[in-house]
Amino acid sequence: MANRFFSKAFFLVICIMIVYGCAPKPYASTNKSYKKQAKQFAETLKSLPDNIPVDSVANAPYWAGTTNFSMRKPNFVIIHHTAQNTCDQTLKTFTLPRTQVSAHYVICKDGTIHHMLNDYLRAWHAGAGKWGNLTDVNSSSIGIELDNNGYDSFPAIQIKSLLVLLDTLKQRYSIPEANFIGHADIAPTRKNDPNIFFPWKDLNARGFGQWYADTTNVIVPEGFNYLQGLRLIGYDVKDTTAAIRAFKRHFEQDSVAVIGEADKKIIYMLSK
């Protein structure tokens, strides 16, 4: 009887908490840590810039703070798959200090969007990578993780939420269309996400990421260097096999590291 009474009382407490906006918060402790770190960053930003700590350098006798500045804004969006089995598993991974990984957004299979980090802050999602001349991708990008184990297709409702988010980010930060790319594009030797089922063509139709037109009548110039073409697109071709595989995964939903004439046409169009 006592256990039954306790169960009913506990259920009643939960219902009251939900009604009054006090639903249990599973990440209350990590949210507190987030606020503490953000406050520390704010204190750093408020402090006066330090002088150059070298005796031989003449420092000004007073500080002259400029009136013309703003916060740095992201210029790239990097799309990932989580390579985990559930959204909750990913949220936990991104709230454990020992993992040293994070992302700005996580989108669950049901379309729920978790905004885990302020867009102006630097997430640890890209790791070592390169796109064109950009080598510190984390410092200029927003990371979006899609709940996906790396082998499944992406539910329509999840892609719908992604498109809404991408449109918001593109408008908010004036991110160029070509700067919506995948994790495998910037780190072809290490990563393969988002997986081969990701609908890059559909995203391009909505204004996100590069794609190509009909290549039927395309004539590739004699002597065309397709590796140079890949480099012009943005790929790091230091490891040519990895670069080719990443390109084909993105633009052809194929990961065979062999380049044929049809592939050269696509590379030629994209690199022009």
TIGUSE-343197 format. One line per 4 residues: their letters; for each residue x, y, z of N, C-alpha, C. Coordinates in steps of 0.1 Angstrom, whole numbers, plus 5000, padded with zeros to 4 digits. Example, Ala and Ser with C-alpha at 12.3 -4.5 7.8 and 13.67 -1.06 7.14 Angstrom:
! residues 2
as> 5132/4943/5078/5123/4955/5078/5132/4967/5078 ~ 5128/4978/5071/5137/4989/5071/5129/5000/5079 .
This chain:
! residues 272
manr> 5008/4988/5000/5000/5000/5000/5009/5013/5000 ~ 5019/5012/5008/5028/5024/5009/5035/5026/4996 ~ 5039/5016/4989/5046/5017/4976/5037/5023/4966 ~ 5024/5018/4966/5014/5023/4957/5011/5038/4959 .
ffsk> 5010/5042/4972/5008/5056/4975/5020/5065/4970 ~ 5032/5059/4973/5044/5067/4968/5044/5069/4953 ~ 5041/5058/4946/5041/5059/4931/5031/5069/4926 ~ 5019/5069/4932/5009/5079/4928/5013/5093/4931 .
affl> 5020/5095/4943/5024/5108/4947/5035/5113/4938 ~ 5044/5104/4935/5055/5107/4926/5050/5111/4912 ~ 5040/5104/4907/5034/5107/4894/5027/5121/4895 ~ 5021/5124/4906/5014/5136/4907/5024/5148/4907 .
vici> 5035/5146/4914/5046/5156/4915/5051/5159/4901 ~ 5053/5148/4893/5058/5150/4879/5048/5158/4871 ~ 5035/5154/4872/5025/5161/4864/5025/5176/4868 ~ 5026/5179/4881/5026/5193/4885/5038/5201/4879 .
mivy> 5049/5194/4879/5061/5200/4874/5060/5203/4859 ~ 5054/5194/4852/5052/5196/4838/5042/5207/4835 ~ 5031/5208/4842/5021/5218/4841/5027/5232/4843 ~ 5036/5233/4854/5041/5246/4857/5055/5249/4851 .
gcap> 5058/5241/4841/5071/5243/4834/5083/5239/4841 ~ 5082/5230/4850/5093/5225/4858/5096/5210/4855 ~ 5095/5206/4843/5098/5192/4839/5112/5189/4843 ~ 5115/5177/4846/5128/5173/4850/5138/5176/4839 .
kpya> 5149/5181/4842/5159/5186/4833/5172/5177/4834 ~ 5173/5167/4825/5184/5157/4826/5198/5163/4825 ~ 5199/5175/4819/5212/5181/4817/5214/5193/4825 ~ 5207/5194/4837/5208/5206/4845/5222/5208/4850 .
stnk> 5230/5198/4853/5244/5200/4858/5253/5205/4847 ~ 5251/5199/4834/5260/5203/4823/5256/5217/4818 ~ 5243/5220/4819/5238/5234/4816/5244/5244/4825 ~ 5246/5240/4838/5252/5249/4848/5267/5251/4844 .
sykk> 5273/5241/4840/5287/5242/4836/5288/5250/4823 ~ 5279/5249/4814/5279/5258/4802/5278/5272/4806 ~ 5269/5276/4815/5268/5290/4819/5280/5295/4826 ~ 5287/5286/4834/5299/5290/4840/5310/5293/4830 .
qakq> 5312/5285/4820/5322/5287/4810/5319/5299/4802 ~ 5306/5301/4798/5302/5313/4790/5305/5326/4798 ~ 5303/5325/4811/5306/5337/4820/5321/5340/4820 ~ 5329/5330/4820/5343/5332/4820/5348/5338/4807 .
faet> 5342/5333/4796/5345/5339/4783/5341/5354/4783 ~ 5330/5357/4789/5325/5371/4789/5334/5380/4797 ~ 5339/5375/4808/5349/5382/4816/5361/5385/4808 ~ 5366/5375/4800/5378/5377/4792/5375/5388/4781 .
lksl> 5364/5388/4775/5360/5397/4765/5359/5411/4770 ~ 5355/5413/4783/5353/5426/4789/5367/5432/4793 ~ 5377/5424/4795/5389/5429/4800/5397/5437/4789 ~ 5405/5446/4793/5413/5454/4784/5423/5445/4777 .
pdni> 5426/5447/4764/5437/5440/4757/5450/5441/4764 ~ 5458/5430/4765/5471/5431/4772/5481/5437/4763 ~ 5491/5443/4769/5503/5448/4761/5511/5436/4756 ~ 5519/5439/4746/5528/5429/4741/5539/5426/4752 .
pvds> 5540/5414/4757/5549/5411/4768/5563/5409/4764 ~ 5569/5419/4758/5583/5419/4754/5589/5432/4758 ~ 5600/5432/4765/5606/5445/4770/5611/5454/4759 ~ 5615/5448/4748/5620/5456/4737/5610/5463/4729 .
vana> 5597/5460/4731/5586/5465/4724/5580/5477/4731 ~ 5579/5489/4725/5574/5501/4731/5559/5500/4732 ~ 5553/5499/4744/5538/5499/4745/5533/5513/4748 ~ 5521/5515/4744/5514/5528/4746/5512/5530/4761 .
pywa> 5512/5543/4765/5510/5546/4779/5495/5545/4783 ~ 5487/5544/4774/5472/5543/4777/5465/5534/4766 ~ 5454/5530/4770/5446/5521/4761/5436/5529/4753 ~ 5436/5527/4740/5426/5533/4731/5417/5523/4725 .
gttn> 5405/5521/4730/5397/5510/4726/5389/5515/4713 ~ 5389/5507/4703/5382/5510/4691/5367/5509/4693 ~ 5359/5517/4685/5345/5516/4686/5339/5508/4675 ~ 5347/5502/4666/5343/5495/4654/5346/5481/4655 .
fsmr> 5337/5472/4660/5340/5458/4660/5327/5451/4662 ~ 5327/5438/4660/5316/5429/4663/5321/5415/4666 ~ 5312/5406/4670/5316/5393/4673/5319/5386/4659 ~ 5328/5376/4660/5331/5369/4648/5319/5360/4644 .
kpnf> 5316/5358/4632/5304/5350/4628/5309/5338/4619 ~ 5302/5327/4620/5305/5316/4612/5304/5318/4597 ~ 5312/5311/4589/5311/5313/4575/5310/5299/4567 ~ 5310/5288/4575/5308/5275/4570/5298/5267/4578 .
viih> 5292/5258/4572/5284/5248/4580/5289/5234/4576 ~ 5292/5226/4586/5297/5213/4584/5287/5203/4589 ~ 5283/5194/4580/5272/5184/4583/5279/5171/4586 ~ 5274/5165/4597/5279/5152/4602/5268/5142/4604 .
htaq> 5272/5129/4605/5263/5119/4611/5269/5115/4625 ~ 5261/5112/4634/5266/5109/4648/5274/5097/4649 ~ 5271/5087/4641/5278/5073/4642/5274/5067/4655 ~ 5263/5071/4661/5258/5065/4673/5244/5060/4671 .
ntcd> 5238/5053/4681/5225/5046/4679/5213/5054/4683 ~ 5215/5064/4691/5203/5072/4695/5207/5087/4697 ~ 5197/5096/4697/5200/5110/4699/5205/5112/4714 ~ 5199/5105/4723/5202/5106/4737/5217/5102/4740 .
qtlk> 5221/5092/4732/5235/5088/4734/5245/5099/4729 ~ 5241/5106/4718/5249/5117/4713/5249/5129/4723 ~ 5238/5132/4728/5237/5143/4738/5246/5140/4750 ~ 5246/5128/4754/5254/5124/4765/5269/5126/4762 .
tftl> 5273/5121/4750/5286/5122/4745/5291/5136/4745 ~ 5283/5145/4741/5287/5159/4739/5286/5167/4753 ~ 5282/5160/4763/5282/5167/4777/5291/5160/4786 ~ 5300/5151/4781/5310/5145/4790/5324/5152/4787 .
prtq> 5330/5158/4796/5343/5165/4794/5353/5156/4788 ~ 5353/5143/4792/5364/5134/4787/5364/5132/4772 ~ 5352/5133/4766/5351/5130/4751/5357/5141/4743 ~ 5358/5153/4747/5364/5164/4740/5358/5167/4726 .
vsah> 5345/5164/4724/5338/5166/4712/5325/5173/4714 ~ 5321/5181/4704/5308/5188/4706/5303/5192/4692 ~ 5291/5198/4692/5286/5204/4680/5276/5215/4684 ~ 5273/5224/4675/5264/5234/4678/5249/5229/4678 .
yvic> 5246/5219/4669/5233/5214/4668/5233/5199/4667 ~ 5223/5193/4672/5221/5178/4670/5206/5177/4666 ~ 5204/5170/4655/5190/5168/4650/5187/5154/4651 ~ 5176/5151/4659/5172/5137/4661/5164/5131/4649 .
kdgt> 5162/5118/4649/5155/5112/4638/5140/5117/4637 ~ 5135/5121/4648/5121/5126/4648/5120/5141/4645 ~ 5132/5147/4641/5132/5161/4637/5135/5171/4648 ~ 5136/5166/4660/5139/5175/4672/5153/5181/4670 .
ihhm> 5154/5194/4672/5167/5201/4671/5171/5205/4685 ~ 5183/5200/4688/5189/5205/4701/5200/5215/4697 ~ 5199/5227/4702/5209/5238/4700/5218/5237/4712 ~ 5230/5231/4711/5238/5229/4723/5248/5239/4726 .
lndy> 5251/5248/4716/5262/5258/4718/5259/5270/4710 ~ 5261/5282/4716/5259/5295/4709/5267/5295/4696 ~ 5261/5299/4685/5267/5299/4672/5280/5306/4671 ~ 5282/5316/4680/5294/5324/4679/5306/5318/4686 .
lraw> 5303/5307/4694/5314/5300/4701/5319/5288/4693 ~ 5331/5284/4696/5338/5274/4688/5336/5260/4693 ~ 5329/5252/4685/5326/5238/4689/5338/5230/4685 ~ 5339/5218/4690/5349/5209/4687/5343/5197/4679 .
haga> 5340/5200/4666/5333/5190/4658/5341/5186/4645 ~ 5349/5195/4640/5356/5192/4627/5369/5185/4629 ~ 5377/5188/4639/5390/5182/4641/5399/5186/4630 ~ 5410/5178/4629/5420/5181/4618/5414/5179/4605 .
gkwg> 5415/5190/4597/5409/5189/4583/5413/5201/4575 ~ 5409/5202/4562/5412/5213/4554/5402/5214/4543 ~ 5399/5226/4539/5390/5229/4528/5396/5241/4521 ~ 5400/5239/4508/5407/5250/4502/5420/5254/4510 .
nltd> 5420/5267/4514/5432/5272/4522/5428/5272/4537 ~ 5416/5268/4540/5411/5268/4554/5416/5256/4561 ~ 5424/5258/4572/5429/5247/4580/5423/5246/4594 ~ 5418/5257/4599/5412/5256/4613/5397/5257/4610 .
vnss> 5391/5246/4607/5377/5247/4603/5368/5250/4615 ~ 5371/5245/4627/5363/5248/4639/5361/5263/4641 ~ 5371/5271/4638/5371/5285/4642/5362/5293/4633 ~ 5357/5287/4622/5349/5295/4613/5336/5288/4608 .
sigi> 5332/5277/4616/5321/5269/4611/5311/5266/4622 ~ 5299/5262/4618/5289/5256/4627/5288/5241/4624 ~ 5288/5233/4634/5287/5219/4633/5273/5214/4635 ~ 5268/5206/4626/5254/5200/4627/5256/5185/4627 .
eldn> 5251/5179/4637/5251/5164/4638/5237/5158/4636 ~ 5236/5149/4627/5224/5142/4624/5224/5128/4631 ~ 5214/5125/4638/5213/5113/4645/5212/5102/4635 ~ 5223/5094/4633/5224/5084/4623/5236/5075/4626 .
ngyd> 5234/5062/4625/5245/5053/4629/5256/5052/4618 ~ 5254/5059/4607/5264/5058/4596/5260/5049/4585 ~ 5250/5042/4586/5246/5032/4576/5231/5034/4572 ~ 5223/5041/4579/5209/5042/4576/5206/5054/4567 .
sfpa> 5195/5054/4561/5190/5066/4554/5185/5076/4564 ~ 5182/5088/4559/5178/5099/4568/5163/5102/4567 ~ 5156/5101/4578/5141/5102/4577/5137/5116/4571 ~ 5126/5117/4564/5122/5129/4558/5120/5140/4568 .
iqik> 5115/5137/4580/5112/5147/4590/5125/5153/4595 ~ 5136/5145/4596/5149/5149/4600/5155/5159/4590 ~ 5154/5155/4577/5159/5164/4567/5151/5177/4566 ~ 5138/5176/4569/5129/5188/4569/5134/5198/4580 .
sllv> 5137/5193/4592/5143/5201/4602/5156/5207/4598 ~ 5164/5199/4592/5178/5203/4588/5176/5215/4578 ~ 5167/5214/4568/5165/5225/4558/5161/5238/4565 ~ 5152/5237/4575/5147/5249/4582/5159/5255/4589 .
lldt> 5167/5247/4596/5179/5252/4603/5189/5258/4593 ~ 5192/5251/4582/5202/5256/4573/5197/5270/4567 ~ 5184/5271/4564/5179/5284/4559/5181/5295/4569 ~ 5178/5292/4582/5180/5301/4593/5194/5306/4594 .
lkqr> 5204/5296/4593/5218/5300/4595/5223/5308/4583 ~ 5218/5304/4571/5223/5310/4558/5218/5325/4559 ~ 5206/5327/4563/5201/5341/4563/5207/5349/4574 ~ 5209/5343/4586/5214/5350/4598/5229/5354/4596 .
ysip> 5237/5345/4590/5251/5348/4589/5256/5350/4575 ~ 5247/5351/4565/5251/5353/4551/5262/5343/4546 ~ 5259/5330/4549/5268/5319/4546/5267/5316/4531 ~ 5278/5316/4523/5277/5313/4509/5272/5299/4506 .
eanf> 5265/5298/4495/5259/5285/4492/5269/5273/4491 ~ 5281/5276/4486/5291/5266/4485/5297/5262/4498 ~ 5295/5269/4508/5301/5266/4521/5293/5257/4531 ~ 5284/5250/4525/5277/5240/4532/5283/5226/4527 .
igha> 5291/5220/4536/5298/5208/4532/5297/5197/4542 ~ 5303/5186/4539/5303/5175/4548/5316/5173/4556 ~ 5315/5165/4567/5327/5163/4574/5337/5155/4566 ~ 5333/5146/4558/5342/5138/4549/5349/5147/4539 .
diap> 5342/5158/4535/5349/5166/4525/5361/5173/4531 ~ 5361/5177/4543/5372/5184/4549/5382/5174/4556 ~ 5378/5162/4558/5387/5152/4565/5386/5139/4558 ~ 5389/5138/4545/5387/5126/4537/5395/5114/4542 .
trkn> 5406/5116/4548/5414/5104/4553/5408/5098/4566 ~ 5400/5106/4573/5395/5101/4586/5380/5099/4586 ~ 5372/5106/4578/5358/5106/4580/5350/5102/4568 ~ 5338/5097/4570/5329/5094/4558/5315/5100/4560 .
dpni> 5314/5109/4569/5300/5114/4572/5298/5128/4566 ~ 5285/5131/4563/5274/5122/4564/5274/5111/4554 ~ 5267/5100/4557/5269/5088/4550/5264/5089/4535 ~ 5266/5078/4528/5264/5078/4514/5249/5081/4510 .
ffpw> 5240/5080/4519/5226/5082/4517/5222/5096/4518 ~ 5231/5105/4522/5227/5119/4525/5223/5126/4512 ~ 5212/5133/4512/5206/5139/4499/5212/5152/4496 ~ 5225/5153/4492/5232/5165/4488/5225/5172/4476 .
kdln> 5220/5164/4467/5213/5171/4455/5201/5178/4459 ~ 5193/5172/4468/5181/5179/4473/5185/5192/4481 ~ 5196/5191/4489/5200/5203/4496/5204/5214/4486 ~ 5211/5211/4476/5215/5221/4466/5203/5227/4459 .
argf> 5192/5220/4457/5180/5225/4451/5174/5236/4460 ~ 5177/5235/4473/5172/5245/4482/5182/5256/4485 ~ 5194/5255/4479/5204/5266/4480/5215/5263/4490 ~ 5217/5250/4493/5228/5247/4502/5237/5236/4496 .
gqwy> 5250/5241/4494/5260/5232/4489/5260/5232/4474 ~ 5272/5227/4469/5274/5226/4454/5267/5214/4448 ~ 5264/5215/4435/5260/5204/4427/5263/5207/4413 ~ 5259/5198/4404/5262/5200/4390/5250/5198/4381 .
adtt> 5250/5204/4369/5239/5202/4359/5242/5190/4351 ~ 5233/5188/4341/5234/5177/4332/5248/5178/4325 ~ 5255/5166/4325/5268/5166/4319/5269/5160/4305 ~ 5257/5157/4299/5256/5150/4286/5265/5156/4276 .
nviv> 5263/5169/4274/5270/5176/4263/5283/5183/4268 ~ 5288/5180/4280/5300/5186/4285/5312/5179/4278 ~ 5321/5188/4274/5334/5183/4268/5345/5187/4277 ~ 5352/5177/4282/5363/5180/4291/5376/5183/4282 .
pegf> 5382/5194/4285/5394/5198/4277/5405/5187/4277 ~ 5412/5185/4266/5423/5176/4266/5433/5180/4276 ~ 5438/5170/4283/5448/5173/4293/5443/5178/4306 ~ 5430/5178/4308/5424/5183/4321/5429/5175/4332 .
nylq> 5434/5182/4343/5440/5176/4355/5429/5175/4365 ~ 5423/5163/4367/5411/5162/4376/5415/5164/4390 ~ 5428/5160/4394/5432/5163/4408/5433/5178/4410 ~ 5438/5185/4401/5438/5200/4402/5423/5205/4403 .
glrl> 5414/5198/4396/5400/5202/4397/5395/5199/4410 ~ 5398/5188/4416/5394/5185/4430/5399/5195/4440 ~ 5411/5199/4438/5417/5210/4446/5410/5223/4445 ~ 5406/5226/4433/5399/5239/4431/5385/5238/4437 .
igyd> 5379/5227/4437/5366/5225/4444/5367/5228/4459 ~ 5379/5223/4465/5381/5225/4479/5388/5214/4485 ~ 5389/5202/4479/5394/5190/4485/5409/5191/4487 ~ 5414/5185/4498/5428/5184/4501/5432/5171/4493 .
vkdt> 5441/5172/4483/5445/5161/4475/5458/5155/4479 ~ 5462/5158/4491/5475/5152/4495/5474/5137/4495 ~ 5463/5131/4499/5460/5117/4498/5450/5116/4487 ~ 5454/5113/4475/5445/5114/4463/5434/5103/4464 .
taai> 5437/5092/4469/5427/5081/4470/5416/5086/4479 ~ 5419/5092/4490/5409/5096/4500/5401/5108/4494 ~ 5408/5117/4487/5401/5128/4481/5391/5123/4470 ~ 5395/5114/4462/5386/5109/4452/5374/5102/4458 .
rafk> 5376/5094/4469/5365/5087/4475/5356/5097/4482 ~ 5361/5107/4488/5352/5117/4494/5344/5125/4484 ~ 5350/5128/4473/5343/5135/4462/5331/5126/4456 ~ 5334/5113/4454/5324/5104/4448/5313/5101/4458 .
rhfe> 5317/5101/4471/5306/5099/4481/5297/5110/4482 ~ 5302/5122/4480/5294/5134/4481/5285/5136/4469 ~ 5291/5135/4457/5285/5139/4445/5279/5127/4436 ~ 5282/5115/4440/5277/5104/4432/5272/5092/4441 .
qdsv> 5272/5094/4454/5267/5084/4463/5274/5071/4460 ~ 5287/5072/4458/5296/5060/4455/5309/5063/4461 ~ 5315/5053/4467/5328/5055/4474/5340/5047/4467 ~ 5338/5043/4455/5349/5036/4448/5359/5046/4443 .
avig> 5371/5045/4447/5381/5055/4444/5387/5053/4430 ~ 5379/5054/4420/5383/5053/4406/5377/5064/4399 ~ 5384/5071/4391/5379/5082/4383/5378/5078/4368 ~ 5365/5079/4363/5363/5077/4349/5359/5089/4342 .
eadk> 5356/5088/4329/5352/5100/4321/5340/5108/4326 ~ 5330/5100/4331/5318/5107/4337/5322/5115/4349 ~ 5331/5110/4357/5335/5117/4369/5343/5129/4365 ~ 5351/5128/4355/5359/5140/4351/5350/5151/4346 .
kiiy> 5339/5148/4340/5329/5158/4336/5323/5166/4348 ~ 5320/5159/4358/5315/5165/4370/5325/5174/4377 ~ 5337/5168/4378/5348/5176/4384/5351/5189/4376 ~ 5351/5188/4363/5353/5199/4354/5342/5210/4357 .
mlsk> 5330/5206/4357/5319/5215/4359/5320/5222/4372 ~ 5322/5215/4383/5323/5220/4396/5335/5229/4399 ~ 5346/5227/4391/5358/5234/4394/5359/5247/4385 ~ 5350/5249/4376/5350/5260/4367/5348/5273/4375 .
